[in-house]
Amino acid sequence: MSRISINRTGMDGGKRAGLRRSLLRSCAPIVCVLAAMHAGGAAAQSRSGVTPSPRESGGEATTSERVQLPTIDVQGEGTSSSLQPLGATLPEPTMLRTATQSISVVERRQIEQTNPTSLLDILATVPGVSVARAGGIGGQVYLRGFTTNSFRVPMYVDGDRFRGRNTLQLSYFAPEEIERVEVVRGPASVLYGSEALSGLINIVTRSPKGDPNGPFRFTGGGWSAGYGSAANSFDTYEWAQGAGHGFDVLGGVSGRWGNDYRTPAGTAINSDYRSLGGSFKLGYSPTLDQRIEFTFRKYTETDGRAGGVGGAPGYPYMTVRQSPNEVTMARLAYKGDFDSGLFRHIEASTYINYFDTTLSTVNNTVATRTVTSSSHVMGPLVYGGRVQGTMPFQGPLGEWKTTIGADTFREERPGSEQWSQTVTRNAAGRVTSVTYSGNAKSGPDTSQTNVGAFVLNEWTPFRALTLSAGGRYDWFNTTSDLSPIPAVMVPAFIGRDNVTNTAPTGSFGLVYRVLPMLDLIGNVATSFRQPTNSEMYSASATTVPNPYLEPEKGVTYEGGFNVHTDSGNVKITAYNSRYENFLQTVAVRYQGAAGYTQTQNVAEAEVKGIELEGRWQATPQINVFGSAAYTYGTNLTTGVPLPYIAPFRGRVGVQYVAADASYSVMGVVDWATQKSRIDTSQEYETAAYAVPKIYATLHLGKLVSPTLGDTKLILGLENIFDTAYRDASTFANVSYPQSLTNPLLEVGRNFTVKVQHTF
């Protein structure tokens, strides 16, 4: 059996390109292609935002800097990545970031081992992230105290901004189509602009594999089918790929169906879902070091909000459904590596996304009144792009790398159309009146445009020290029509219906390698969040617009260390973030009447905490891993705790993989402490919990019969003891008593089974 591995130590971009060409000339075809792809991938990685080690210029690399190919059997019997140990090194991201940023990566093999239902379940495994579930597949996540729903944690797809449905965006992705999820913890405004106040989420979708240089041929595919007992759920995914004549292609279709899920206290009414989506990715490589890629995605779903944001206090008071909820996405991207010239790595992309949702609501929060309404939320249409280039330089003062880039987006949001019916009853329950409001436009057309430019410099004057400094300048323009707006509000809009703001941000950090196994990390960064067009101009029956909002600004100080050995890797980061012009939704009176809310710049705020993430390869077959995060947030103006922050939570697990990779078993415990430090005007206390889960992956081609090929049976038993628990981040409506849906209980005991075949 022949095996191959490549170590990128001491190899500059030109040497990697030379190695890639020599491999193509001299080695066996399949091993040759994989080795060459790795050599080129390492070159691209060193030029793209992944921090270059000073040891790459000729020094000795540490264990954590070595990159090896998966073990490959030349005769064709490969080892499935989901049946390999997790390893001793925490995975590195592919996205552009500073040397000092704290980033967690959930890889494809981790996703496969746990058979998650949604992106929400994947993100729940990341330190510093807590889940605010709204239904079976929908909800939001909180990162360092702030939520995706509050425009402070933006989402990116393959490095491009994914904006337009902050409440619904996590439900658009089937886990099977995701290659990895990268989570930046801490401000990322310098490189990614407004909203990246406390971090961001980047979803990396799966890409075609195969040699595009030969004749076109089908290179593989597969299917999977899974079942979950808690919601009688079923999911399926089918995909195929091919490559040749310079092209490669991947297409897949995903379906997910689930009934209302069961909790230890009963069924979570209105948590069901039905979803269908598909994607198509076509790549073209004119040379080995350049690639053009086109992606198209379409996704449609119908699901309910059992509780949480927009759904609390839940059935029977409130029934909210997306029926349907759709997104259409298209993206064209380019990447290129060059052995000479000013820029050695260039990336560029452009994208367009369109959203369309019909929101149906039955509101019984007033005992004598039922309001049934339907709102057609058209759009927004969002389009934009990004370009960046990297310039490396080796000189007498050390190694330099400068990345220059720019990005832009435009969001065009039409006013929604809405109809409603109100049924009023007397104390005896008899209907006294029925009023109907015909379908009409309920808000003005608005838009927001952003253009930003950034530069990031990284300097390694000597082996033990890397310094980074970056800056960015953003321009924003936000507009609104003056109709349809209630006449009493029009004077507030005049002069503020076309608003322009600018904002500079910056960062400075260092990595000091005290010992070969110990790196100290420090960072300071500023951030900002431009108020959205919805916050400034959206008006409804209960919402008052505020065209006078100012950008929210912040500064974050971080420090920590990274310990890496042959058998383990631990990262610990402590941080403190201060914010001014803090944007918050508050209760207001409008025309003398109560019951309205408005977004306002109300306060200064502070969030601080500590995060830990680690792995230990105890033996070749046994891997121990874990994470923990403590978060503490306060409104400094009022002294009241910031709401919906999970104070102390984490995950610990152990994985065993058979020596022949025929099966693996993994046990996990998700835990959290009691939350008693709360804002009593907005939330309830939550209890501590420890929820054990166990997963097993069986390679049927090895355990049963070789004729089954690469067929895996993936089993799981989650919430083994059927524990009733709530995540501390789940939204509650304190005007109503605690119940199964207020705040929403998590899923009870759940047995999962999936068959997955790859050919």
C-alpha positions in Angstrom: 0.0 0.0 0.0 1.4 3.4 -1.0 0.8 6.4 1.2 1.6 10.1 0.6 1.9 13.1 2.8 3.1 16.6 2.1 4.6 19.0 4.7 4.4 22.7 3.7 7.3 23.6 6.0 9.9 25.8 4.4 8.2 26.1 1.0 7.3 29.5 -0.6 4.6 30.0 -3.3 7.0 29.3 -6.2 8.3 26.1 -4.8 4.8 24.9 -4.1 3.8 25.6 -7.7 7.0 23.8 -8.9 6.2 20.8 -6.7 2.6 20.7 -8.0 3.9 20.6 -11.6 6.5 17.9 -10.9 3.9 15.8 -9.1 1.7 15.9 -12.2 4.6 14.8 -14.4 5.9 12.0 -12.2 3.4 10.3 -9.9 0.6 7.8 -10.4 -2.6 9.5 -11.7 -4.9 9.5 -8.7 -2.2 10.1 -6.0 -0.7 12.7 -8.3 -3.9 14.7 -8.6 -4.6 14.7 -4.9 -1.0 15.6 -4.0 -0.9 18.4 -6.6 -4.3 19.8 -5.3 -2.8 19.8 -1.8 0.3 21.6 -2.8 -1.6 24.3 -4.7 -4.1 24.4 -1.8 -1.4 25.1 0.6 -0.1 27.8 -1.6 -3.5 29.4 -1.9 -3.9 29.1 1.9 -0.7 30.8 2.6 -1.7 33.7 0.4 -5.3 34.1 1.4 -6.1 35.2 5.0 -4.8 32.1 6.8 -1.9 33.3 9.0 1.5 32.4 7.5 4.0 30.9 9.8 7.4 32.5 9.9 8.7 29.0 9.9 7.6 28.7 6.3 10.5 30.8 5.2 12.9 28.1 6.3 12.5 27.5 10.0 11.2 24.4 11.7 7.4 24.1 11.9 5.5 23.1 15.0 3.2 20.1 14.9 0.2 22.3 14.7 1.5 23.9 11.5 2.1 20.7 9.6 -0.6 19.8 7.0 -1.0 16.2 5.9 -3.2 14.6 3.3 -5.7 12.0 4.5 -4.3 8.5 4.2 -4.9 7.2 0.7 -4.8 3.7 -0.6 -3.6 3.8 -4.2 -5.7 0.7 -4.9 -8.8 2.7 -4.3 -9.9 1.7 -0.8 -10.0 5.0 1.0 -10.8 5.9 4.6 -14.0 7.9 5.1 -13.2 11.2 6.8 -16.2 10.7 9.2 -14.6 7.5 10.4 -11.2 9.1 11.2 -10.3 10.5 14.7 -10.9 14.2 15.1 -7.2 14.7 15.6 -5.0 16.7 17.9 -5.2 20.0 16.0 -8.2 22.4 15.9 -9.1 23.0 12.3 -8.2 26.3 10.7 -10.6 28.5 8.7 -10.3 29.3 5.0 -11.7 32.8 5.2 -9.7 36.0 5.4 -9.0 37.0 9.0 -6.4 38.6 11.1 -3.7 36.6 12.8 -5.2 37.3 16.2 -8.9 36.6 15.7 -10.5 33.7 17.5 -12.3 31.4 15.0 -13.9 28.0 15.4 -14.5 25.6 12.6 -17.0 22.7 12.4 -15.8 20.3 9.7 -17.7 18.1 7.4 -16.7 14.9 9.3 -18.0 16.4 12.6 -21.3 17.3 10.9 -21.7 13.7 9.5 -21.0 12.1 12.9 -23.9 13.8 14.7 -26.6 13.9 11.9 -27.9 17.4 12.8 -31.4 18.4 11.6 -30.5 22.0 10.8 -27.7 24.6 10.7 -28.9 25.7 14.2 -27.8 22.3 15.6 -24.4 22.6 14.0 -23.8 26.1 15.4 -24.8 24.9 18.9 -21.5 23.0 19.2 -19.3 26.2 18.9 -17.9 27.8 22.0 -19.5 31.2 22.7 -22.6 30.3 20.7 -26.0 29.7 22.2 -29.2 28.7 20.5 -32.6 30.5 20.5 -34.9 27.9 18.9 -38.2 29.0 17.3 -39.3 25.7 15.9 -38.1 22.4 14.4 -35.5 24.0 12.2 -35.8 27.7 12.7 -34.4 30.2 15.2 -31.4 32.4 15.9 -28.0 32.1 17.6 -26.3 34.3 20.1 -22.6 35.0 19.8 -20.9 36.8 22.7 -24.3 38.1 23.9 -25.8 39.3 20.7 -28.1 37.5 18.2 -28.2 37.1 14.4 -31.7 38.6 14.7 -30.4 41.9 16.0 -28.1 42.5 13.0 -25.0 42.2 15.1 -23.9 38.7 13.9 -24.1 38.6 10.1 -24.1 35.5 8.0 -21.9 34.8 5.0 -22.1 32.1 2.4 -18.8 31.1 0.8 -17.3 34.4 1.9 -20.2 36.7 0.6 -22.7 38.5 2.7 -26.0 36.8 3.2 -28.5 39.5 4.2 -32.2 39.9 4.0 -34.0 37.5 6.4 -32.2 37.9 9.8 -35.0 36.0 11.6 -35.2 33.1 9.1 -31.8 32.7 7.5 -30.6 29.8 9.6 -33.4 27.5 8.2 -32.3 27.8 4.6 -29.5 25.3 4.7 -29.6 21.5 4.8 -26.6 20.1 6.8 -25.7 17.7 4.0 -24.8 20.5 1.6 -22.4 22.2 4.0 -18.7 21.4 3.9 -17.8 23.4 7.0 -19.0 26.3 9.2 -16.6 29.0 10.3 -17.5 31.2 13.2 -15.5 34.4 14.0 -15.8 35.4 17.6 -15.2 39.0 18.2 -15.4 42.1 16.0 -14.8 41.6 12.3 -15.9 45.0 11.0 -12.4 45.8 9.7 -12.6 43.0 7.1 -16.4 42.5 6.8 -18.0 45.8 7.6 -21.2 46.8 9.4 -23.0 44.3 11.6 -19.9 42.1 12.4 -20.0 43.7 15.8 -19.5 40.5 17.9 -18.6 38.1 15.2 -19.9 36.5 12.0 -20.8 33.1 10.6 -19.5 31.8 7.3 -21.1 28.8 5.6 -18.8 27.0 3.2 -20.9 24.9 0.8 -19.6 21.6 -0.7 -17.6 21.9 -4.0 -17.0 19.4 -6.8 -14.1 17.0 -6.5 -12.2 15.4 -9.4 -9.6 16.0 -12.0 -10.8 18.7 -14.5 -7.8 18.2 -16.8 -8.8 14.9 -18.5 -11.9 14.0 -20.5 -15.2 14.8 -18.8 -16.5 11.9 -16.7 -18.8 11.2 -13.8 -16.6 11.2 -10.7 -19.0 10.2 -7.9 -22.2 10.9 -6.1 -24.4 9.6 -3.3 -27.6 9.6 -1.4 -28.7 9.6 2.2 -32.0 9.0 4.1 -32.5 9.7 7.8 -35.2 9.5 10.4 -35.7 11.2 13.8 -38.2 9.9 16.4 -38.9 13.1 18.3 -40.7 14.7 15.4 -41.2 11.6 13.2 -38.9 13.5 10.9 -37.4 12.4 7.6 -34.6 13.9 5.5 -33.0 13.0 2.3 -30.1 14.2 0.1 -29.0 13.1 -3.4 -26.0 14.5 -5.2 -23.7 13.8 -8.1 -20.5 15.3 -9.5 -18.3 15.2 -12.6 -15.1 16.7 -14.0 -13.2 17.1 -17.2 -12.2 19.4 -20.1 -11.3 22.0 -17.5 -14.7 21.9 -15.8 -16.1 20.3 -12.7 -19.8 20.2 -11.6 -21.8 19.3 -8.5 -25.5 19.1 -8.1 -27.7 18.2 -5.1 -31.3 18.1 -3.9 -32.3 18.1 -0.3 -35.7 17.4 1.4 -36.6 17.7 5.1 -39.9 16.9 6.7 -40.9 16.9 10.4 -44.0 17.0 12.5 -44.4 18.9 15.8 -41.5 17.7 18.0 -42.0 16.1 21.4 -40.6 17.6 24.6 -40.6 15.9 28.1 -43.6 18.2 28.9 -45.6 17.4 25.8 -45.7 18.3 22.1 -44.4 21.7 20.9 -47.4 22.7 18.8 -46.6 24.5 15.6 -43.0 23.3 15.4 -43.4 21.3 12.2 -41.6 21.9 8.9 -41.5 21.0 5.3 -38.6 22.0 3.1 -37.1 21.3 -0.3 -34.0 22.8 -1.8 -31.3 22.3 -4.4 -28.0 23.6 -5.5 -25.8 23.5 -8.6 -22.2 24.4 -8.7 -20.1 24.7 -11.9 -16.4 25.3 -11.9 -13.9 26.1 -14.7 -10.1 26.0 -14.2 -8.2 27.6 -17.1 -5.0 26.8 -15.4 -4.0 24.8 -12.3 -3.8 27.9 -10.2 -7.0 29.7 -11.3 -10.7 28.8 -10.9 -14.0 30.4 -11.9 -17.1 29.1 -10.1 -20.8 29.7 -10.6 -23.3 28.6 -8.0 -27.1 28.6 -8.0 -29.4 27.7 -5.0 -33.1 27.6 -4.6 -34.8 26.8 -1.3 -38.5 26.8 -0.2 -40.0 25.8 3.1 -43.1 25.9 5.2 -42.6 25.9 9.0 -44.1 27.2 12.2 -42.8 29.2 15.1 -43.7 27.3 18.2 -42.1 30.1 20.3 -39.1 32.3 20.4 -38.6 35.6 18.5 -41.8 36.4 16.6 -43.6 33.3 18.1 -43.8 33.8 21.9 -45.8 33.1 23.9 -46.8 30.3 21.4 -49.9 28.2 21.0 -52.8 28.9 21.7 -52.1 32.6 22.2 -50.0 33.0 19.0 -49.6 30.9 15.9 -47.1 32.1 13.4 -46.1 30.3 10.2 -43.9 30.9 7.1 -46.0 29.5 4.3 -43.9 29.6 2.1 -40.5 31.0 2.8 -38.3 31.1 -0.2 -34.8 32.2 -1.2 -33.1 32.2 -4.6 -29.3 32.7 -4.8 -26.7 33.1 -7.6 -23.0 33.7 -7.3 -20.0 34.0 -9.6 -16.6 33.9 -8.1 -12.9 33.8 -9.1 -9.7 32.7 -7.3 -6.2 32.9 -8.7 -2.6 32.3 -7.5 0.4 33.8 -9.2 4.1 33.1 -9.0 5.0 36.7 -9.9 3.6 40.2 -9.9 2.4 42.5 -7.2 -0.6 40.4 -6.1 0.2 36.7 -5.5 -3.4 35.8 -4.6 -6.6 37.4 -5.9 -10.3 36.7 -5.1 -13.4 38.3 -6.6 -17.1 37.5 -6.4 -20.5 38.9 -7.2 -23.8 37.7 -6.0 -27.6 38.3 -6.1 -30.1 36.9 -3.6 -33.9 37.3 -3.6 -36.2 36.5 -0.7 -40.0 36.0 -0.7 -42.1 35.1 2.3 -45.8 34.8 3.2 -46.2 35.1 7.0 -49.5 33.9 8.4 -50.5 34.8 12.0 -53.4 33.9 14.3 -53.2 36.2 17.3 -55.3 35.3 20.4 -53.3 37.2 23.0 -56.4 39.3 23.9 -58.9 36.8 25.3 -61.9 38.5 23.6 -60.3 39.0 20.2 -58.8 36.9 17.4 -56.8 38.6 14.7 -55.9 36.6 11.6 -53.5 38.2 9.2 -51.3 37.4 6.2 -48.3 39.5 5.3 -46.6 39.0 1.9 -43.0 40.1 2.6 -41.6 40.7 -0.9 -37.8 40.7 -1.2 -35.5 42.1 -0.3 -33.4 41.9 -3.4 -29.8 42.0 -2.3 -26.8 42.1 -4.7 -23.2 42.9 -4.2 -19.7 41.7 -4.4 -16.2 41.5 -3.0 -12.6 41.7 -4.3 -9.3 41.3 -2.5 -5.7 40.8 -3.4 -2.7 39.7 -1.2 0.9 41.0 -1.6 3.6 39.0 0.2 7.1 40.5 0.7 10.3 39.1 2.2 12.9 41.7 3.2 15.6 42.6 5.7 13.0 43.6 8.2 11.2 40.3 8.1 8.2 38.9 6.3 5.2 41.1 5.3 1.8 40.3 3.9 -0.6 43.0 2.8 -4.2 42.3 1.8 -6.2 45.1 0.1 -9.9 44.7 -0.7 -13.3 46.3 -1.2 -16.9 45.1 -0.9 -20.3 46.4 -1.6 -24.0 45.5 -1.3 -27.3 47.0 -2.1 -30.6 45.9 -0.4 -33.8 46.9 -2.1 -36.8 46.2 0.2 -40.3 46.7 -1.1 -43.1 47.5 1.4 -45.0 44.4 2.5 -48.6 43.7 1.5 -51.0 42.7 4.3 -54.6 41.8 4.9 -56.3 41.0 8.3 -59.5 39.9 9.9 -60.5 40.8 13.5 -63.2 38.8 15.3 -64.4 40.4 18.6 -66.3 38.4 21.3 -68.1 39.4 24.5 -67.4 37.8 27.9 -69.7 34.9 27.1 -67.7 34.1 24.0 -70.4 35.3 21.5 -69.1 37.1 18.4 -70.0 40.7 18.5 -68.2 42.0 15.4 -66.0 41.0 12.5 -63.9 43.5 10.7 -61.8 42.9 7.6 -58.9 44.9 6.3 -58.3 44.3 2.6 -54.9 43.6 1.1 -52.8 46.8 1.0 -49.3 47.9 1.1 -48.2 48.3 4.7 -44.9 50.1 4.4 -42.7 52.2 2.1 -40.1 51.0 -0.3 -36.7 51.3 1.3 -33.1 50.7 0.3 -29.6 50.6 1.8 -26.3 50.7 -0.1 -22.8 50.1 1.4 -19.4 50.5 -0.1 -16.3 49.7 2.0 -12.6 49.4 1.4 -10.0 47.8 3.7 -6.4 47.0 4.2 -4.7 44.4 6.4 -1.0 44.3 7.1 0.8 41.4 8.8 4.5 41.7 9.7 6.8 39.0 11.1 10.0 40.8 12.0 11.4 37.6 13.6 10.3 34.0 14.2 8.7 34.6 17.5 6.5 37.6 16.7 3.8 38.5 14.3 2.1 41.9 14.3 -1.1 42.8 12.5 -2.8 46.1 11.8 -5.9 46.8 9.7 -8.2 49.6 8.8 -11.5 50.1 6.9 -13.7 52.9 5.7 -17.4 52.4 5.0 -20.0 54.6 3.2 -23.7 54.0 3.8 -26.8 55.4 2.1 -30.2 54.6 3.4 -33.4 55.8 1.7 -37.2 55.5 2.0 -40.2 56.5 0.0 -42.7 58.8 1.8 -45.7 56.6 1.0 -47.5 54.8 2.4 -46.7 56.4 5.7 -49.3 57.6 8.2 -49.7 61.4 7.7 -48.8 62.1 11.3 -45.4 60.4 10.7 -44.5 62.2 7.4 -42.9 65.3 9.0 -40.4 63.0 10.8 -39.3 61.5 7.5 -38.8 64.7 5.6 -35.1 65.5 5.5 -34.3 62.0 6.9 -35.6 59.9 3.9 -32.1 59.9 2.4 -29.4 59.5 5.0 -25.7 59.1 4.4 -23.2 57.9 7.1 -19.5 57.0 7.1 -17.5 55.0 9.6 -13.8 54.2 10.0 -12.8 51.1 11.9 -9.4 49.6 12.8 -7.6 46.7 14.6 -4.2 46.0 16.0 -2.9 42.7 17.3 0.1 40.4 17.9 1.0 36.8 18.2 4.1 36.1 20.4 5.4 32.5 20.3 6.9 32.2 23.7 7.7 28.5 23.3 7.4 26.1 20.4 4.2 24.9 21.9 2.8 28.2 23.4 1.5 31.2 21.5 0.3 34.3 23.3 -2.3 36.4 21.5 -3.6 39.9 22.0 -5.9 42.1 20.0 -7.8 45.4 20.1 -10.5 46.3 17.4 -13.2 48.8 16.8 -16.5 48.0 15.3 -19.8 49.6 14.2 -23.3 48.8 13.2 -25.2 50.9 10.8 -29.0 51.0 11.5 -30.9 49.0 8.9 -33.5 50.5 6.6 -36.1 48.4 8.5 -35.1 49.8 11.9 -35.2 53.4 10.5 -38.3 53.3 8.3 -40.5 50.2 9.1 -43.9 51.1 10.4 -46.7 48.7 11.4 -49.7 48.4 13.7 -47.3 48.2 16.7 -44.0 49.6 15.4 -43.0 53.3 15.2 -40.1 54.1 12.8 -37.1 56.1 13.9 -35.3 57.9 11.0 -32.9 59.6 13.5 -31.0 56.5 14.5 -27.2 56.8 14.7 -24.6 54.0 14.2 -23.8 51.8 17.1 -20.0 51.7 17.8 -17.8 49.5 19.9 -14.3 48.6 20.9 -13.1 45.1 22.0 -9.9 44.0 23.9 -8.9 40.4 23.6 -6.1 38.3 25.0 -5.4 34.6 25.3 -3.1 31.8 24.4 -2.9 28.7 22.2 -1.1 25.6 23.4 -0.3 23.0 20.7 1.5 19.7 21.1 1.8 16.4 19.2 -1.3 15.1 21.0 -3.4 18.2 21.8 -4.5 21.7 21.2 -6.1 24.2 23.6 -7.2 27.8 22.9 -8.3 30.2 25.6 -9.5 33.7 24.9 -10.7 36.4 27.3 -12.4 39.6 26.0 -14.1 42.8 27.0 -16.3 44.8 24.6 -17.8 48.3 25.2 -20.5 49.8 23.0 -22.0 53.3 22.7 -25.2 54.5 21.0 -26.5 51.0 21.9 -29.5 50.1 19.7 -32.4 48.6 21.5 -36.1 48.1 20.9 -38.0 49.9 23.7 -41.7 50.3 24.5 -43.1 53.8 23.6 -46.4 55.7 23.6 -47.6 56.9 20.2 -50.3 59.6 19.9 -51.0 59.1 23.6 -51.5 55.4 23.3 -49.4 52.6 24.7 -48.5 49.2 23.1 -45.9 50.5 20.6 -42.2 49.7 20.2 -39.4 51.7 18.6 -35.7 51.1 18.0 -33.6 53.8 19.8 -30.0 54.6 20.7 -30.6 54.2 24.4 -27.4 53.3 26.3 -23.9 52.2 26.7 -23.3 48.5 27.1 -20.6 46.0 28.1 -20.1 42.3 27.3 -17.1 40.4 28.7 -16.2 36.7 29.0 -13.8 33.9 28.4 -13.9 31.0 25.9 -12.1 27.7 25.8 -11.8 25.1 23.0 -9.6 22.0 22.9 -8.8 18.5 21.6 -6.6 15.7 22.9 -5.7 12.7 20.8 -5.2 10.4 23.8 -4.4 7.3 21.7 -4.6 6.7 18.0 -8.2 5.6 18.5 -9.4 7.8 21.3 -10.0 11.6 21.0 -11.2 13.8 23.8 -12.6 17.2 23.0 -14.5 20.0 24.7 -15.4 23.7 24.8 -16.8 26.2 27.4 -17.8 29.8 27.4 -18.7 32.3 30.1 -20.5 35.5 29.1 -21.5 38.5 31.2 -23.4 41.5 29.7 -24.7 44.7 31.3 -26.5 47.8 30.1 -24.1 50.4 31.7 -26.7 53.2 31.6 -29.3 51.4 33.6 -27.2 48.8 35.4 -29.6 46.0 34.2 -28.2 42.8 32.7 -28.4 42.5 28.9 -31.2 40.0 28.2 -31.0 36.5 26.7 -27.3 35.8 27.5 -26.3 32.2 28.4 -23.9 32.8 31.3 -21.8 29.6 31.4 -22.2 26.7 29.0 -20.1 24.1 27.2 -19.7 20.7 25.7 -17.4 17.8 26.5 -17.1 14.6 24.5 -15.0 11.5 23.7 -14.7 9.7 20.4 -13.4 6.1 19.7 -12.5 5.1 16.2 -11.7 1.5 15.3 -8.2 0.9 14.0 -9.5 -0.3 10.6 -12.0 2.6 10.4 -14.9 0.2 10.3 -16.9 2.1 13.0 -16.7 5.0 15.5 -18.6 5.8 18.7 -18.9 9.3 20.2 -20.4 10.4 23.5 -21.2 14.1 24.2 -22.6 16.0 27.1 -24.0 19.5 26.5 -24.3 21.5 29.8 -25.1 24.9 31.1 -25.4 26.5 34.6 -28.5 28.2 36.0 -29.3 31.7 34.8 -30.5 33.9 37.6 -28.9 37.2 36.6 -31.6 38.4 34.3 -33.5 41.4 33.1 -36.9 40.7 34.8 -38.7 43.0 32.4 -37.8 40.7 29.4 -37.0 37.2 30.5 -37.4 34.3 33.0 -34.7 32.5 34.9 -33.6 29.2 33.4 -32.3 26.1 35.2 -29.0 24.3 34.8 -28.8 21.2 32.7 -26.5 18.4 31.5 -27.8 16.6 28.4 -25.9 13.4 27.3 -25.9 12.2 23.7 -24.3 9.2 22.0 -23.6 8.6 18.3 -22.2 5.7 16.3 -21.1 5.4 12.7 -20.8 1.9 11.1 -19.1 1.3 7.8 -21.3 -1.4 6.3 -18.9 -2.1 3.4 -16.3 -3.2 6.0 -18.6 -4.7 8.7 -21.1 -6.5 6.5 -20.1 -7.0 2.9 -17.6 -5.3 0.5 -20.4 -5.2 -2.1 -22.0 -2.4 -0.1 -19.1 -0.1 -0.8 -18.9 3.2 1.0 -22.2 2.8 2.9 -22.5 4.1 6.4 -25.2 3.6 9.0 -25.2 6.6 11.4 -27.1 6.2 14.7 -27.8 8.6 17.5 -29.6 8.8 20.8 -29.9 12.5 22.0 -31.2 13.7 25.3 -30.8 10.2 26.7 -32.6 10.9 30.0 -35.4 12.9 28.4 -34.4 16.0 30.3 -36.7 19.1 30.2 -34.5 22.1 29.6 -34.5 25.5 28.0 -31.6 27.4 26.5 -31.0 30.7 28.4 -31.0 32.6 25.1 -34.6 31.6 24.1 -36.9 34.6 23.9 -39.8 34.8 26.3 -42.9 37.0 26.5 -43.0 37.9 30.2 -46.6 39.3 29.8 -47.6 35.6 29.9 -46.7 32.8 32.4 -44.0 30.3 31.7 -45.2 27.4 29.6 -43.9 24.7 27.2 -43.5 27.4 24.5 -42.7 30.4 26.7 -39.7 30.1 26.7 -39.6 27.2 24.3 -38.5 23.8 25.6 -35.8 21.9 23.7 -36.4 18.6 22.0 -36.8 15.6 24.3 -35.3 12.1 23.8 -34.6 11.6 20.1 -33.4 8.5 18.3 -31.9 9.2 14.9 -30.9 6.8 12.1 -29.4 7.6 8.7 -28.1 5.5 5.8 -25.6 7.3 3.7 -24.0 5.8 0.5 -21.2 7.3 -1.6 -20.1 5.9 -4.9 
